[in-house]
Amino acid sequence: MAIEIERKFLLAQLPDLSETPGEIIVQGYVAKEPEAMTTRVRIRAEQAFITLKGPSNGLSRDEYEYPIPLRDAEEILGRYCRGRIVCKTRHLVDHAGMTWEIDVFAGRHAGLVVAEIELPAESHPLELPPWLGAEVTDDKRFGNFALAMIDGTPDSRWWLAEGLVPATQAACCCRYFGQLSCCEQASSDLAATETCG
């Protein structure tokens, strides 16, 4: 078992990502009971993992993660996640000796960009980059599980309605059984629905 210690932020502006091509991540969630473990299946590049996460306790939570065959992950996403899927491009950005994960969400979550940092301890000192916005570590709406539950209608894209994200890069990612087809494009109209094939 590992302990995940993580902080999450919105972005005030998008840092230069030209040197970090990014990695497509597709992840889905099996149903969860309140205060129970979350079961996540993730495909990252050509690797697949199943992860069990316990409830949050401050910045920390228990995490169990195991590699699984790619084919198994594709089957679980298609048969058991029932649309509870998040697609994003993850960029790694170094700042003050720490590596930040910048997640640019796609599909029905397009327009949302967050930065996450994993810490060795909750008390670890952290120099915040100038491109960070508000911290949302304790805002459950920004958890990937909660995001996977939304239906993608304009009313459900509250991060746009509340003005929580600046006009920045949007991405489009389509998931097919056994195949991932993706495209990225810059867009200042984050409310537009992107499609790709």
Residue frames relative to the residue before (quaternion, step in Angstrom):
aa qw qx qy qz dx dy dz
M 1.0000 0.0000 0.0000 0.0000 0.00 0.00 0.00
A 0.1730 -0.7543 0.6247 0.1045 3.55 -1.14 0.71
I 0.3225 -0.6879 0.6040 0.2408 3.54 -1.30 0.33
E 0.2160 -0.7656 0.5946 0.1169 3.56 -0.77 1.06
I 0.0356 -0.7719 0.6346 -0.0160 3.55 -0.78 1.11
E 0.1174 0.8345 -0.5075 0.1797 3.53 -0.28 1.28
R 0.1215 -0.7449 0.6484 0.0997 3.54 -1.22 0.65
K 0.1708 -0.7966 0.5780 0.0460 3.56 -1.08 0.79
F 0.0651 -0.8036 0.5912 -0.0235 3.55 -1.01 0.95
L 0.4184 -0.6010 0.5990 0.3239 3.50 -1.34 0.34
L 0.4107 -0.6973 0.5243 0.2649 3.57 -1.27 0.20
A 0.3791 -0.6976 0.5610 0.2344 3.55 -1.00 0.87
Q 0.7622 -0.0619 0.0338 0.6435 3.54 1.22 -0.61
L 0.5084 -0.6463 0.4762 0.3115 3.54 -1.19 0.52
P 0.3710 -0.7180 0.5313 0.2539 3.62 -0.76 0.95
D 0.6458 -0.4977 0.3946 0.4238 3.57 -1.29 0.20
L 0.0925 -0.8186 0.5668 0.0104 3.56 -0.56 1.20
S 0.3678 0.7731 -0.4615 0.2323 3.60 1.26 0.15
E 0.7033 0.4379 -0.2668 0.4924 3.60 1.14 -0.55
T 0.7099 0.3714 -0.2448 0.5461 3.58 1.27 -0.05
P 0.2696 -0.8271 0.4663 0.1607 3.59 0.05 1.27
G 0.4387 -0.7228 0.4433 0.2977 3.59 1.15 -0.41
E 0.2333 -0.7509 0.6081 0.1087 3.49 -1.30 0.48
I 0.4038 -0.7136 0.5210 0.2372 3.56 -0.85 1.00
I 0.0555 -0.7734 0.6314 0.0103 3.55 -0.97 0.93
V 0.0515 -0.7507 0.6582 0.0222 3.54 -0.97 0.95
Q 0.0931 0.8039 -0.5816 0.0825 3.58 -0.74 1.00
G 0.1192 -0.7911 0.5990 0.0342 3.50 -1.12 0.80
Y 0.3118 -0.7664 0.5454 0.1344 3.52 -1.25 0.51
V 0.3342 -0.6791 0.6199 0.2070 3.49 -1.12 0.86
A 0.6590 -0.5346 0.3420 0.4037 3.61 -1.08 0.65
K 0.1542 -0.7875 0.5950 0.0454 3.54 -1.16 0.73
E 0.3639 -0.6891 0.5817 0.2332 3.53 -1.12 0.74
P 0.6148 -0.5458 0.3951 0.4098 3.62 -1.09 0.56
E 0.8447 0.1182 -0.1461 0.5012 3.56 -1.01 0.96
A 0.5436 0.5787 -0.4258 0.4339 3.61 1.21 0.29
M 0.6632 -0.4792 0.3763 0.4347 3.54 -1.31 -0.02
T 0.3565 -0.6802 0.5970 0.2319 3.52 -1.24 0.60
T 0.1895 -0.7632 0.6079 0.1102 3.57 -0.96 0.88
R 0.0330 -0.8115 0.5820 -0.0394 3.55 -0.61 1.21
V 0.1379 -0.7374 0.6537 0.0996 3.54 -1.14 0.75
R 0.0347 -0.8236 0.5650 -0.0360 3.57 -0.73 1.08
I 0.1353 -0.7293 0.6638 0.0957 3.51 -1.15 0.81
R 0.0139 0.7810 -0.6192 0.0803 3.52 -0.75 1.16
A 0.7706 -0.0711 -0.0395 0.6321 3.56 -0.31 1.31
E 0.7397 -0.3512 0.2654 0.5090 3.62 -0.68 -1.00
Q 0.5649 0.5723 -0.3952 0.4442 3.59 1.20 0.45
A 0.1513 -0.7902 0.5902 0.0652 3.55 -1.11 0.71
F 0.0727 -0.7945 0.6028 -0.0046 3.54 -1.12 0.79
I 0.1892 -0.7077 0.6579 0.1749 3.51 -1.30 0.45
T 0.0822 -0.8136 0.5752 -0.0218 3.55 -0.83 1.05
L 0.1544 -0.7445 0.6438 0.0858 3.54 -1.05 0.87
K 0.0433 -0.8047 0.5920 -0.0102 3.57 -0.76 1.06
G 0.3657 -0.7261 0.5436 0.2084 3.53 -0.96 0.94
P 0.6885 -0.4523 0.3452 0.4496 3.59 -1.28 0.07
S 0.5587 -0.6084 0.4465 0.3441 3.58 -1.16 0.58
N 0.0720 -0.7440 0.6633 0.0369 3.50 -1.21 0.74
G 0.7691 -0.1338 0.0486 0.6231 3.57 0.21 1.26
L 0.7879 -0.2274 0.2043 0.5346 3.58 -0.75 -1.06
S 0.6928 0.5116 -0.2494 0.4429 3.58 1.27 -0.35
R 0.0766 0.7607 -0.6446 0.0059 3.52 -1.33 0.38
D 0.5323 -0.6086 0.4814 0.3384 3.55 -1.20 0.60
E 0.0229 -0.7986 0.6013 -0.0147 3.55 -1.08 0.77
Y 0.0634 -0.7571 0.6502 0.0111 3.54 -0.98 0.98
E 0.0514 0.8191 -0.5666 0.0737 3.60 -0.59 1.10
Y 0.0192 -0.8068 0.5884 -0.0505 3.54 -0.92 1.01
P 0.4513 -0.6581 0.5161 0.3112 3.61 -1.02 0.70
I 0.0563 -0.7709 0.6337 0.0322 3.56 -1.15 0.70
P 0.6324 -0.5222 0.3834 0.4248 3.61 -1.17 0.35
L 0.5930 -0.5983 0.4145 0.3444 3.56 -1.05 0.83
R 0.6435 0.5335 -0.3227 0.4440 3.59 0.93 -0.87
D 0.6353 0.5203 -0.3290 0.4663 3.60 1.00 -0.79
A 0.6489 0.5178 -0.3202 0.4563 3.59 0.95 -0.87
E 0.6481 0.5164 -0.3192 0.4598 3.58 0.96 -0.84
E 0.6503 0.5103 -0.3148 0.4664 3.59 1.00 -0.80
I 0.6583 0.5031 -0.3160 0.4622 3.59 0.91 -0.89
L 0.6448 0.5175 -0.3237 0.4600 3.60 0.94 -0.87
G 0.7275 0.4578 -0.2460 0.4480 3.56 0.88 -0.93
R 0.7792 0.3790 -0.1828 0.4645 3.58 0.95 -0.86
Y 0.8253 0.2938 -0.1143 0.4685 3.59 0.94 -0.81
C 0.6437 0.5292 -0.3441 0.4327 3.62 1.14 -0.34
R 0.2092 -0.8523 0.4678 0.1048 3.59 1.32 -0.19
G 0.7703 -0.3652 0.1892 0.4873 3.55 0.82 0.99
R 0.5454 0.5958 -0.4124 0.4212 3.59 1.25 -0.10
I 0.3389 0.7520 -0.4693 0.3153 3.54 0.62 1.23
V 0.1481 -0.7515 0.6394 0.0674 3.52 -1.15 0.81
C 0.0780 -0.7736 0.6276 0.0393 3.56 -1.01 0.86
K 0.1107 0.7966 -0.5827 0.1170 3.56 -0.85 0.96
T 0.3305 -0.6797 0.6063 0.2471 3.52 -1.35 0.29
R 0.1868 -0.7986 0.5669 0.0776 3.56 -0.74 1.10
H 0.1050 -0.7690 0.6301 0.0245 3.53 -0.89 1.08
L 0.2692 -0.7482 0.5851 0.1591 3.58 -1.04 0.80
V 0.0226 -0.7990 0.5990 -0.0483 3.55 -0.76 1.11
D 0.2791 -0.7686 0.5559 0.1496 3.57 -0.76 1.06
H 0.1051 0.7662 -0.6289 0.0796 3.53 -1.09 0.83
A 0.8585 -0.0614 0.0041 0.5090 3.57 -0.81 1.09
G 0.7428 -0.4443 0.2247 0.4476 3.56 0.90 0.96
M 0.6699 0.4315 -0.3016 0.5235 3.60 1.26 0.15
T 0.3369 -0.7342 0.5537 0.2019 3.56 -1.15 0.64
W 0.2000 -0.7783 0.5908 0.0719 3.54 -0.71 1.19
E 0.2709 -0.7265 0.6083 0.1700 3.55 -1.14 0.73
I 0.1238 -0.7798 0.6123 0.0418 3.56 -0.64 1.17
D 0.1119 -0.8097 0.5755 0.0238 3.58 -0.50 1.20
V 0.1255 -0.7637 0.6325 0.0301 3.55 -0.71 1.20
F 0.2596 -0.8141 0.5045 0.1238 3.56 -0.30 1.28
A 0.2446 -0.7794 0.5700 0.0880 3.53 -1.22 0.64
G 0.7584 0.3949 -0.2700 0.4428 3.53 -1.37 -0.03
R 0.8351 -0.1476 0.1142 0.5175 3.57 -0.88 -0.91
H 0.6666 0.4595 -0.3012 0.5038 3.58 1.30 -0.09
A 0.3204 0.7779 -0.4923 0.2233 3.59 1.28 0.15
G 0.7054 0.4122 -0.3370 0.4679 3.52 -0.99 0.90
L 0.6609 0.4659 -0.3077 0.5015 3.56 1.22 -0.33
V 0.0307 0.7662 -0.6391 0.0600 3.55 -0.88 1.03
V 0.0170 0.8010 -0.5973 0.0371 3.59 -0.78 1.01
A 0.2651 -0.7241 0.6123 0.1745 3.53 -1.31 0.42
E 0.0809 -0.7876 0.6105 0.0195 3.55 -0.95 0.95
I 0.0773 -0.7682 0.6334 0.0511 3.51 -1.21 0.60
E 0.2348 -0.7468 0.6047 0.1466 3.57 -0.93 0.92
L 0.2017 -0.8058 0.5539 0.0561 3.52 -0.87 1.05
P 0.5103 -0.6440 0.4662 0.3280 3.61 -1.12 0.56
A 0.7806 0.0105 -0.0014 0.6249 3.60 1.24 -0.47
E 0.6138 -0.5695 0.3919 0.3810 3.59 -1.13 0.59
S 0.7138 0.4510 -0.2501 0.4738 3.58 1.09 -0.73
H 0.3860 0.7437 -0.4769 0.2654 3.61 1.25 0.02
P 0.4278 -0.7017 0.4956 0.2811 3.63 -0.78 0.96
L 0.0864 -0.8132 0.5754 -0.0085 3.55 -0.99 0.86
E 0.2267 -0.7432 0.6153 0.1326 3.56 -0.84 1.04
L 0.2965 -0.7902 0.5146 0.1515 3.56 -0.56 1.17
P 0.4577 -0.6781 0.4982 0.2871 3.61 -0.89 0.89
P 0.5859 -0.6158 0.3951 0.3484 3.62 -1.10 0.59
W 0.6536 0.5366 -0.3175 0.4290 3.62 1.18 -0.39
L 0.4990 0.6576 -0.4332 0.3618 3.59 1.24 0.03
G 0.2685 -0.7184 0.6172 0.1760 3.51 -1.30 0.57
A 0.8303 -0.1887 0.1558 0.5007 3.55 -1.09 -0.75
E 0.4348 -0.6596 0.5405 0.2894 3.56 -1.15 0.64
V 0.0833 -0.8082 0.5830 0.0061 3.57 -0.93 0.96
T 0.1993 0.8183 -0.5159 0.1565 3.58 1.21 0.50
D 0.7741 0.3596 -0.1835 0.4875 3.59 0.87 -0.92
D 0.5590 0.5843 -0.3982 0.4331 3.60 1.26 0.05
K 0.3436 -0.7951 0.4671 0.1777 3.56 -0.17 1.33
R 0.5487 0.6280 -0.4016 0.3784 3.61 1.14 -0.46
F 0.7049 0.4631 -0.2622 0.4691 3.58 1.13 -0.60
G 0.4527 0.6540 -0.4755 0.3758 3.59 1.21 0.17
N 0.5737 -0.6178 0.4092 0.3488 3.58 -1.00 0.74
F 0.6030 0.5492 -0.3629 0.4506 3.60 1.06 -0.66
A 0.6726 0.4830 -0.2976 0.4751 3.60 0.89 -0.92
L 0.6434 0.5188 -0.3254 0.4593 3.59 0.97 -0.79
A 0.6435 0.5325 -0.3248 0.4438 3.58 1.01 -0.77
M 0.6561 0.5403 -0.3083 0.4273 3.60 1.15 -0.55
I 0.5935 0.5893 -0.3894 0.3858 3.62 1.12 -0.41
D 0.4900 -0.7132 0.4347 0.2495 3.55 -1.13 0.67
G 0.5260 -0.6832 0.3897 0.3234 3.61 1.21 -0.07
T 0.4467 0.6607 -0.4848 0.3591 3.61 1.19 0.14
P 0.6674 -0.5067 0.3343 0.4315 3.63 -1.12 0.44
D 0.6473 0.5299 -0.3285 0.4386 3.61 1.00 -0.75
S 0.6783 0.4988 -0.3010 0.4477 3.59 1.10 -0.58
R 0.6164 0.5415 -0.3542 0.4487 3.60 1.23 -0.21
W 0.0506 -0.8726 0.4858 -0.0090 3.53 0.76 1.19
W 0.5894 0.5861 -0.3821 0.4038 3.62 1.08 -0.56
L 0.6437 0.4833 -0.3225 0.4981 3.59 1.19 -0.50
A 0.6709 0.5165 -0.2967 0.4418 3.57 0.87 -1.00
E 0.7231 0.4270 -0.2435 0.4853 3.58 1.03 -0.77
G 0.4467 -0.7172 0.4394 0.3049 3.59 1.27 0.04
L 0.3440 0.7830 -0.4604 0.2378 3.57 1.13 0.62
V 0.7528 0.2894 -0.1960 0.5578 3.59 1.22 -0.24
P 0.4292 -0.6867 0.5146 0.2819 3.58 -1.06 0.69
A 0.5936 -0.5144 0.4461 0.4290 3.57 -1.26 0.23
T 0.1933 0.7860 -0.5506 0.2042 3.57 -0.48 1.16
Q 0.7866 -0.3253 0.2284 0.4726 3.53 -1.24 -0.34
A 0.1163 -0.7599 0.6351 0.0755 3.57 -1.03 0.83
A 0.1796 -0.7831 0.5874 0.0974 3.56 -1.14 0.54
C 0.2231 -0.7518 0.6069 0.1294 3.50 -1.24 0.46
C 0.0802 0.7968 -0.5930 0.0839 3.55 -0.84 0.91
C 0.1213 -0.7974 0.5900 0.0361 3.56 -0.77 1.04
R 0.2290 -0.7835 0.5667 0.1119 3.56 -0.92 0.91
Y 0.0430 -0.7665 0.6407 0.0116 3.55 -0.87 0.99
F 0.6040 -0.5422 0.4171 0.4089 3.57 -1.16 0.39
G 0.8553 0.0861 -0.0963 0.5019 3.54 -0.71 1.13
Q 0.7725 0.2569 -0.1513 0.5607 3.61 1.21 0.02
L 0.1716 -0.7726 0.6044 0.0911 3.54 -1.01 0.83
S 0.0444 -0.7902 0.6112 -0.0017 3.56 -0.70 1.06
C 0.0336 0.8390 -0.5372 0.0798 3.57 -0.55 1.12
C 0.0130 0.7561 -0.6531 -0.0391 3.50 -1.27 0.41
E 0.1845 -0.7628 0.6082 0.1191 3.54 -1.18 0.55
Q 0.0912 0.7835 -0.6135 0.0370 3.55 -1.10 0.61
A 0.4796 -0.6383 0.5113 0.3178 3.52 -1.16 0.60
S 0.0590 0.7965 -0.5980 0.0675 3.53 -1.02 0.80
S 0.2592 -0.7500 0.5826 0.1759 3.55 -1.01 0.77
D 0.6500 0.4608 -0.3149 0.5157 3.56 1.31 -0.16
L 0.1303 -0.8520 0.5042 0.0538 3.55 0.22 1.28
A 0.6141 0.5541 -0.3618 0.4302 3.59 1.17 -0.28
A 0.5297 0.6382 -0.4156 0.3733 3.59 1.21 -0.28
T 0.3882 -0.6966 0.5501 0.2479 3.56 -1.06 0.73
E 0.2109 -0.7841 0.5752 0.0995 3.56 -0.73 1.09
T 0.0618 -0.7806 0.6198 0.0511 3.57 -1.09 0.67
C 0.0312 0.7769 -0.6288 0.0039 3.51 -1.17 0.54
G 0.2183 -0.7948 0.5557 0.1090 3.55 -1.18 0.44
